[in-house]
Amino acid sequence: MRITPFALPLLSLLVAAPARADLRITSDHGGYVEEYKARYERIRDRHERVIIDGICNSACTLVFGIVPLNKVCVTPRASLGFHQAYYDKAFTFGIKVTSSEGTSELMSYYPDTVKDWIRRNGGLTTEMKKIKNGEELWKIVDPCPEAF
């Protein structure tokens, strides 16, 4: 292949352009809310897609309030888990202490479809409430077309 002087600037633009990548969630049990918010804001700003292909629990579910829903999809292996927010156990001597402020913040991010599911299932509690793949989950987020 011969590179002409005209093609050289075009080639350098292609090489310098950032590559888009999908985030595939396969086994995410959650963590610090601020870390998830930052991660999902980067994904949103890059217009990347999120494929939930396994467990997405706790802070992982913030994806539904930060990344546009048309950029999120689920495979047949997807499941979601919701519970009340709690303080870092390192500061509470290993005891799980719920945070009403943190729980309110989580709820403020969720779209109405998630809030409705949580309300219909008794609200957020200390116990994990799970949605497995199927019609209930598809009311919140679309299945990935390539997974079916």
VEXMI-408556 format. One record per residue: x negated, y negated, z negated of N, C-alpha, C, O in turn. Coordinates in Angstrom, 2 decimals. Atoms other than C-alpha are relative to their C-alpha. Last residue first. Layout:
N
X  Y  Z  X  Y  Z  X  Y  Z  X  Y  Z
...
END
This chain:
148
-1.18  -0.84  -0.21  30.46  12.92  -21.47  0.07  0.50  1.43  1.00  1.23  1.78
0.00  -1.11  0.96  27.22  11.47  -22.82  1.16  0.96  0.23  1.24  2.01  -0.41
0.92  -1.04  -0.45  26.56  9.26  -19.77  0.01  1.22  -0.92  -0.57  2.25  -0.58
-0.48  -0.70  -1.20  29.68  7.19  -20.45  -0.89  1.16  0.41  -0.39  2.18  0.88
0.99  0.24  -1.05  28.64  6.37  -24.03  0.43  0.78  1.24  0.64  1.99  1.16
0.97  -1.08  -0.20  31.81  6.50  -26.13  -0.97  -0.38  1.13  -0.60  -1.10  2.05
-0.19  -0.90  -1.14  33.37  3.12  -26.84  -1.02  1.14  0.00  -2.15  0.97  -0.45
1.08  0.12  -0.99  33.35  1.55  -30.29  0.20  1.04  1.09  0.69  2.15  0.84
0.99  1.00  0.41  35.93  0.87  -33.00  -1.01  -0.26  1.11  -1.34  -1.41  1.40
-0.78  1.22  0.20  39.03  2.68  -31.74  -0.92  -1.15  -0.38  -0.56  -2.32  -0.25
-0.16  0.67  -1.30  36.60  5.27  -30.36  0.91  -1.22  -0.09  0.93  -2.03  0.84
1.22  0.75  -0.29  35.63  6.15  -33.93  0.15  -0.78  1.29  -0.34  -1.91  1.40
0.13  1.07  1.00  39.17  7.13  -34.82  -1.21  -0.86  0.26  -1.15  -2.08  0.17
-0.92  1.12  -0.27  39.58  9.01  -31.52  -0.12  -1.13  -1.01  -0.06  -2.30  -0.62
-1.36  -0.36  -0.40  36.51  11.19  -31.96  0.84  -1.25  0.12  0.32  -2.37  0.16
-0.38  0.32  -1.37  33.03  11.08  -33.41  1.39  0.52  0.32  1.77  1.62  -0.10
0.70  -0.84  -0.98  32.89  11.35  -37.17  0.51  -0.35  1.38  1.55  -0.98  1.53
-0.76  -0.20  -1.23  33.91  8.54  -39.48  -0.85  0.87  0.90  -2.00  0.53  1.19
0.57  -0.31  -1.31  32.53  8.66  -42.98  1.05  0.10  1.09  2.18  0.53  0.88
-1.17  -0.36  -0.81  33.31  7.05  -46.32  -0.48  0.14  1.43  -1.09  -0.77  1.98
0.12  0.15  -1.45  30.31  7.07  -48.67  1.29  0.47  0.67  1.78  1.56  0.41
0.10  -1.24  -0.78  31.30  6.78  -52.33  -0.05  -0.30  1.49  0.65  -1.20  1.97
1.37  -0.49  0.16  30.54  3.54  -54.22  -0.22  1.29  0.80  -1.36  1.63  1.12
0.21  -0.49  1.36  33.73  2.09  -52.78  -1.46  0.44  -0.11  -2.23  0.30  0.84
1.36  -0.45  0.31  34.63  0.10  -49.68  -0.08  0.38  -1.47  0.41  -0.35  -2.34
0.99  1.04  0.26  38.33  -0.05  -48.95  -1.38  0.58  -0.29  -1.55  1.79  -0.39
0.16  0.30  1.41  40.88  2.76  -49.31  -1.03  -1.06  -0.35  -1.34  -1.23  -1.52
0.63  -1.10  0.72  40.68  4.39  -45.90  -0.37  -0.37  -1.43  -1.30  0.19  -2.01
-0.87  -1.19  -0.10  43.15  2.15  -44.09  -0.54  1.17  -0.79  0.20  2.10  -1.12
-1.22  0.24  0.79  41.19  -0.88  -45.37  0.90  1.24  0.00  1.41  1.64  -1.05
0.39  -0.01  1.42  37.87  0.50  -44.04  1.23  -0.19  -0.88  1.39  0.51  -1.88
0.27  -1.39  0.35  39.43  1.30  -40.65  -0.33  0.11  -1.50  0.15  1.00  -2.19
-1.28  -0.73  0.04  40.93  -2.20  -40.44  -0.21  1.45  -0.41  0.55  1.97  -1.23
-0.70  0.40  1.23  37.61  -3.83  -41.36  1.32  0.76  -0.14  1.67  1.20  -1.23
0.69  -0.66  1.12  35.87  -1.83  -38.62  0.70  -0.32  -1.31  0.94  0.57  -2.12
-0.23  -1.44  -0.15  38.41  -2.87  -35.96  -0.66  0.79  -1.12  -0.09  1.77  -1.61
-1.30  -0.39  0.56  38.40  -6.45  -37.28  0.25  1.50  0.10  0.86  2.08  -0.79
-1.15  0.43  -0.81  34.69  -6.86  -36.54  1.29  0.55  -0.62  1.26  1.43  -1.47
-0.73  -1.01  -0.75  32.23  -6.36  -39.40  1.12  -0.60  0.84  1.80  -1.53  0.40
0.61  -0.29  -1.29  29.87  -9.14  -40.41  0.86  0.90  0.88  0.82  0.81  2.10
-0.09  1.20  -0.84  31.96  -10.61  -43.22  -0.59  0.23  1.38  -0.23  -0.48  2.33
-1.33  0.09  -0.60  32.45  -7.13  -44.68  0.12  -1.20  0.92  0.85  -1.15  1.92
-0.16  -1.08  -0.98  28.72  -6.75  -45.24  1.32  -0.13  0.73  1.37  -0.10  1.96
0.81  0.35  -1.17  28.56  -10.18  -46.91  0.10  1.07  1.08  0.27  0.74  2.25
-0.72  1.05  -0.75  31.46  -9.34  -49.19  -0.77  -0.40  1.24  -0.18  -0.63  2.30
-1.12  -0.67  -0.66  29.70  -6.10  -50.19  0.81  -1.01  0.81  1.21  -0.71  1.93
0.54  -0.77  -1.12  26.50  -8.01  -50.92  1.10  0.71  0.78  1.05  0.77  2.01
0.45  0.98  -0.99  28.33  -10.52  -53.09  -0.51  0.72  1.26  -0.18  0.34  2.38
-1.21  0.52  -0.65  30.20  -7.74  -54.91  -0.37  -1.03  1.07  0.30  -1.11  2.10
0.09  1.44  -0.18  26.90  -5.99  -55.58  1.25  -0.49  0.72  1.45  -0.18  1.90
-0.62  0.59  -1.18  27.06  -2.47  -56.93  -0.10  -1.52  -0.03  -0.21  -2.14  -1.08
-0.84  1.10  0.46  24.53  -1.22  -59.46  0.58  -0.68  1.23  -0.16  -1.21  2.06
-0.70  0.61  -1.12  22.97  2.19  -58.70  1.00  -1.02  -0.55  1.99  -0.66  -1.17
-1.46  -0.12  0.10  20.64  2.88  -61.63  0.63  -0.72  1.19  0.21  -1.82  1.55
-0.46  -1.23  -0.65  16.97  3.50  -60.92  1.50  0.21  -0.04  2.01  1.22  0.45
0.49  -1.18  0.73  15.75  0.92  -63.44  0.57  1.31  0.54  0.84  2.24  -0.21
-1.08  -0.36  0.94  17.87  -1.83  -61.85  -0.34  1.29  -0.74  0.55  2.01  -1.20
-0.22  1.10  0.94  15.08  -3.68  -60.00  1.07  0.33  -1.04  1.31  -0.47  -1.95
1.30  0.30  0.61  13.69  -0.64  -58.16  0.15  -1.09  -1.06  -0.65  -1.17  -1.99
0.14  -0.76  1.25  17.31  0.42  -57.59  -1.35  -0.21  -0.68  -1.51  0.11  -1.86
1.16  -0.88  -0.11  17.70  -2.35  -55.02  -0.24  0.68  -1.35  -0.41  0.02  -2.37
1.31  0.60  0.19  21.14  -3.81  -55.63  -1.09  1.05  0.16  -0.86  2.24  -0.02
0.52  -0.04  1.36  24.25  -2.24  -54.21  -1.40  -0.57  -0.04  -2.10  -0.64  0.97
1.41  0.37  0.11  26.46  -2.71  -51.20  -0.42  0.13  -1.45  0.38  -0.04  -2.37
0.29  1.31  0.58  29.74  -0.84  -51.17  -1.50  -0.25  0.02  -2.30  0.68  -0.03
-0.16  0.04  1.46  30.04  2.14  -48.85  -0.28  -1.42  -0.47  -0.73  -2.26  0.30
-0.17  1.32  0.63  30.35  2.94  -45.13  0.12  0.17  -1.51  0.74  1.12  -1.99
-0.27  -0.08  1.43  29.14  5.95  -43.12  -0.01  -1.39  -0.62  -0.94  -2.17  -0.41
0.26  1.25  0.73  29.25  6.34  -39.35  0.33  0.23  -1.46  1.21  1.02  -1.79
-0.84  0.14  1.19  28.96  9.49  -37.25  -0.42  -1.28  -0.72  -1.58  -1.68  -0.67
-0.03  1.20  0.85  27.68  10.08  -33.74  0.88  0.17  -1.23  1.91  0.84  -1.19
0.66  -0.29  1.28  26.92  13.54  -32.28  0.11  -1.14  -1.01  -0.36  -1.02  -2.14
-0.76  -0.96  0.80  29.49  13.20  -29.45  -0.62  0.34  -1.35  0.07  0.87  -2.22
0.02  -1.32  -0.63  27.67  10.07  -28.26  0.84  0.95  -0.85  1.29  0.57  -1.93
0.23  -1.18  0.83  28.49  6.52  -29.34  0.01  1.27  0.85  0.73  1.36  1.85
-0.83  -1.15  -0.34  28.25  3.13  -27.63  -0.39  1.19  -0.88  -1.43  1.17  -1.53
0.12  -1.10  0.95  27.01  -0.38  -28.39  0.91  1.12  0.49  2.04  0.88  0.92
1.39  -0.47  -0.08  26.32  -3.16  -25.84  -0.25  1.15  -0.97  -1.40  1.57  -1.15
0.18  -0.54  -1.35  30.02  -3.89  -25.18  -1.44  0.46  0.25  -1.75  0.98  1.32
-0.51  -1.37  -0.09  30.36  -4.16  -28.96  -0.12  0.58  1.40  -0.18  1.80  1.56
-1.32  -0.03  -0.64  28.11  -7.23  -29.01  0.47  1.44  0.23  -0.31  2.30  0.64
0.18  -0.31  -1.42  25.20  -6.61  -31.43  1.39  0.00  0.64  2.31  0.61  0.08
1.08  0.85  -0.52  25.66  -8.36  -34.78  -0.21  0.21  1.49  -0.31  -0.76  2.24
-0.27  1.42  0.20  28.86  -7.15  -36.41  -1.03  -0.92  0.61  -0.83  -2.13  0.65
-1.30  0.34  -0.55  28.90  -3.58  -35.13  0.35  -1.48  -0.17  1.22  -1.99  0.54
0.10  0.10  -1.45  25.15  -3.16  -35.69  1.32  -0.48  0.59  1.32  -1.21  1.58
-0.01  1.43  -0.33  25.79  -3.85  -39.37  -0.10  -0.22  1.51  0.21  -1.31  2.00
-1.28  0.35  -0.62  26.57  -0.11  -39.51  0.14  -1.49  0.28  1.10  -1.90  0.94
0.06  -0.30  -1.43  22.88  0.65  -40.14  1.27  -0.47  0.71  1.22  -0.88  1.87
0.40  1.22  -0.70  23.27  -1.09  -43.51  -0.13  0.22  1.51  -0.05  -0.74  2.27
0.35  1.11  0.85  25.19  1.98  -44.80  -0.37  -1.24  0.83  0.41  -1.64  1.69
-0.64  0.25  1.29  25.16  4.94  -42.48  -0.45  -1.33  -0.58  -1.51  -1.86  -0.24
0.22  1.44  0.18  24.42  5.61  -38.81  0.78  -0.38  -1.25  1.99  -0.64  -1.19
-0.44  0.68  1.22  24.04  9.38  -38.36  -0.37  -1.48  0.05  -1.51  -1.84  0.35
0.18  -0.74  1.24  23.71  10.77  -34.84  0.52  -0.84  -1.14  1.48  -1.60  -0.98
0.09  -1.39  -0.43  23.54  9.50  -31.27  -0.23  0.91  -1.21  -0.93  1.92  -1.12
-0.07  -0.72  1.27  24.51  5.87  -31.75  0.17  1.47  0.34  1.21  1.90  0.84
-0.68  -1.28  -0.17  23.29  4.23  -28.55  -0.02  0.70  -1.36  -1.09  1.03  -1.88
0.19  -0.89  1.14  22.40  0.55  -28.90  0.85  1.25  0.25  2.05  1.15  0.50
-1.13  -0.84  0.34  21.95  -1.57  -25.76  -0.37  0.89  -1.18  -1.53  1.26  -1.35
0.24  -1.44  -0.07  19.56  -4.45  -25.24  1.23  0.75  -0.47  2.14  0.17  -1.07
-1.10  -0.60  -0.78  20.56  -8.04  -24.48  -0.22  1.50  0.20  0.11  2.05  1.25
0.64  -0.61  -1.19  17.18  -9.26  -25.80  1.02  0.66  0.92  0.66  1.21  1.96
0.63  1.07  -0.76  18.95  -11.62  -28.24  -0.70  0.50  1.26  -0.84  -0.24  2.23
-1.03  0.85  -0.61  21.22  -8.82  -29.43  -0.62  -1.06  0.91  -0.16  -1.25  2.03
-0.63  -0.82  -1.05  18.30  -6.47  -30.01  1.06  -0.81  0.73  1.12  -0.80  1.96
0.98  -0.12  -1.09  16.41  -9.17  -31.93  0.59  0.79  1.17  0.44  0.40  2.33
0.03  1.31  -0.66  19.54  -9.94  -33.98  -1.00  0.00  1.15  -0.74  -0.59  2.20
-1.12  0.07  -0.92  19.91  -6.22  -34.67  0.10  -1.36  0.69  0.58  -1.44  1.82
0.18  -0.96  -1.10  16.43  -5.95  -36.15  1.12  -0.15  1.03  0.87  -0.21  2.23
1.07  0.48  -0.88  16.77  -9.14  -38.23  -0.18  0.92  1.20  -0.33  0.44  2.33
-0.47  1.21  -0.67  20.14  -8.10  -39.66  -1.05  -0.51  0.98  -0.73  -0.85  2.12
-0.92  -0.40  -1.07  18.84  -4.61  -40.36  0.53  -1.21  0.75  0.66  -1.17  1.98
0.80  -0.64  -1.06  15.87  -5.95  -42.31  0.88  0.40  1.17  0.49  0.24  2.33
0.73  1.05  -0.72  18.10  -8.34  -44.30  -0.86  0.58  1.14  -0.98  -0.03  2.19
-0.89  0.72  -0.91  20.49  -5.50  -45.21  -0.77  -1.03  0.83  -0.56  -1.13  2.03
-0.17  1.40  0.37  17.76  -3.36  -46.76  0.77  -0.76  1.06  0.41  -0.74  2.24
1.13  0.62  0.68  18.22  0.34  -46.14  0.34  -1.44  -0.35  1.48  -1.74  -0.72
-0.12  1.36  0.51  20.46  2.58  -44.12  -1.25  -0.48  -0.71  -2.29  0.17  -0.69
-0.77  -0.01  1.25  20.72  6.35  -43.64  0.08  -1.38  -0.65  0.55  -1.49  -1.78
0.30  1.22  0.72  19.63  6.32  -40.00  0.92  -0.09  -1.21  2.13  -0.26  -1.08
-0.09  -0.38  1.41  19.41  9.66  -38.26  -0.41  -1.19  -0.86  -1.53  -1.26  -1.36
-0.27  -1.43  0.14  19.83  9.50  -34.48  0.15  0.44  -1.46  0.89  1.38  -1.74
-0.08  -0.30  1.43  20.06  5.83  -33.55  0.38  1.46  -0.14  1.43  1.89  0.33
-0.77  -1.22  0.22  18.90  5.25  -29.97  -0.06  0.33  -1.49  -1.14  0.62  -2.02
0.28  -0.51  1.33  17.78  1.67  -29.31  0.92  1.20  -0.19  2.14  1.07  -0.10
-1.13  -0.32  0.85  17.83  1.11  -25.57  -0.52  0.40  -1.37  -1.58  1.02  -1.49
-0.03  -1.36  0.54  14.94  -0.57  -23.88  1.26  0.17  -0.83  1.75  -0.78  -1.44
-1.17  -0.20  0.87  14.52  -3.55  -21.66  0.02  1.44  -0.45  -0.30  2.36  0.31
-0.81  -1.16  -0.33  11.03  -4.19  -20.32  1.17  0.07  -0.97  1.01  -0.20  -2.16
-0.17  -0.98  1.07  9.64  -7.68  -20.68  0.91  1.14  0.44  1.89  0.92  1.15
-1.37  -0.01  0.54  8.66  -9.37  -17.43  0.13  1.04  -1.09  -0.39  2.15  -0.95
-0.08  0.82  1.20  4.89  -9.80  -17.00  1.39  0.02  -0.64  1.53  -0.32  -1.81
0.85  -0.60  1.02  4.50  -6.90  -14.55  0.15  -0.77  -1.32  0.11  -0.16  -2.38
-0.58  -1.28  0.39  7.45  -8.05  -12.47  -0.79  0.65  -1.12  -0.21  1.23  -2.04
-1.22  0.26  0.75  6.22  -11.64  -12.41  0.64  1.29  -0.50  1.11  1.35  -1.64
0.41  0.43  1.35  2.72  -10.50  -11.41  1.21  -0.35  -0.86  1.19  -0.14  -2.07
0.46  -1.16  0.77  4.20  -8.53  -8.51  -0.40  -0.41  -1.41  -0.08  0.30  -2.37
-1.19  -0.78  0.34  6.11  -11.58  -7.25  -0.38  1.20  -0.86  0.31  1.50  -1.84
-0.72  0.68  1.09  2.97  -13.73  -7.42  1.25  0.77  -0.44  1.57  0.81  -1.63
0.75  0.04  1.25  0.99  -11.07  -5.44  0.73  -0.77  -1.12  0.82  -0.24  -2.23
-0.52  -0.99  0.95  3.64  -10.44  -2.78  -0.69  -0.08  -1.36  -0.11  0.34  -2.36
-1.38  0.34  0.36  2.95  -13.61  -0.79  0.53  0.92  -1.10  1.26  0.48  -1.99
0.03  1.16  0.91  -0.83  -13.05  -0.84  1.40  -0.42  -0.45  1.58  -0.91  -1.56
0.23  1.26  -0.72  -0.20  -9.60  0.63  -0.05  -1.15  -0.98  0.41  -1.01  -2.12
-0.61  1.13  0.70  -0.60  -6.39  -1.32  -0.37  -1.27  0.73  -1.55  -1.62  0.83
0.76  1.23  -0.11  -1.29  -3.41  0.93  0.74  -1.13  -0.69  1.93  -1.33  -0.43
-0.84  1.17  0.00  0.00  0.00  0.00  -0.88  -1.23  0.00  -1.87  -1.31  -0.74
END
